[in-house]
């Protein structure tokens, strides 16, 4: 079984009790950004691999289309630099919300 660090762009990430997967759009050594299109809206989550949490992040710019790989990487780079941060209170432990078995065995 692989671990989250080995996920590649295009891989699927499955949440517990959710039928529709997210797709990995960008990654760094510390973070993975995955997104999906639900009813014309972008849902996304950032996985913090060091702290084993996931959540959404603040952004001061509305110019990112997180369904696109290039925009996703630029957004993730801002998180890496500390410009964008997680919204406090919205983070969850990865093991509590992501179906690791399904995600890592695909």
N, C-alpha and C positions, 0 to 999 in steps of 0.2 A: 504494500500500500504506500502511495506517495504521501507527501505532506503538502501543506498549503504553499510553502515556498516553491514547490515544483510546478504549480499551476502556470499555464501559459496563456497568452492573449488568445481569446477564442474559446477557452475552456468554460464549462458550465459550473456554476455554484448553486447548490440547492439549499433552500431554507427548510427547516422543519415545518411541517403542516402547511406547505405552500406548493401548489402544483406547477407553477411556472418558475423556471430557473432564471438566474441572472447570468450574464456573460462577462468574463474578464475582459476589460477594455484597456487597462494599463496596469503596470506594476513597477515597483522599485524593489530594492533589497528589503525595505521595511513595510511597504504598503501594497495593497492590491485594490484597485477600483473596479467594481463590477456594476453593471447597469442592465436595465430591461425597459421595454416600452409597454406600458399598460394603458390602454384606451387613449393613446396619443400623448401620454405624459411619460417623462423619464423618471423612473425609480432608480436610485443608486445606493450603494453602500461602499464604504471604505473599510477594508480590513487592516487593522494594525497588527502586524505579525509579531512585533516585539512584545506588546502588552496583551496580545490575544483578545482584543476587543474589536467590535465593528460598530459602525454608526454612520451618521451623515455629518458633513462638515460645513462650517460657515464659508461663504464666499462673498467677497465684496463686488464681484463682477458677475453679471448675468449673461456673459458672452460665451459660456461654455455649453456645448451640446455633448453631454456625457454619454450619448449613444455612439459618438464618433471616437475612434481611437486617439487621434491627435489631440483633440480637446481634452479627453480624459487624461492623457499623459501630462499635458500642461497643468491641469487642475491638480493632479497628484504631485507634480513637482513643487507646486506652491505649498502643499501640505508638508512635503519633505523639508522645505525651507522654513516651515513654521509660520507662513503667511496665512494659510487657511488652517483652522483648528476644528476639532470635533465639537459638536454642540453638546455641552455638558448636560448630563442627565439622560441623554438619548443613547449613550453607548450601551452595548450588551456584550456579554462574554461570547466569544465565537462558539465555544462548545455548547452553549445554551440555545443558540438560534440557527446555526448552520448544520445541516445533515452531513457531517464529515464523512461518514461511510459512503453515502451515495456520491458525494462530490469527489472524493479521492479515489474511488474505484471505477470511475468512468474513463 
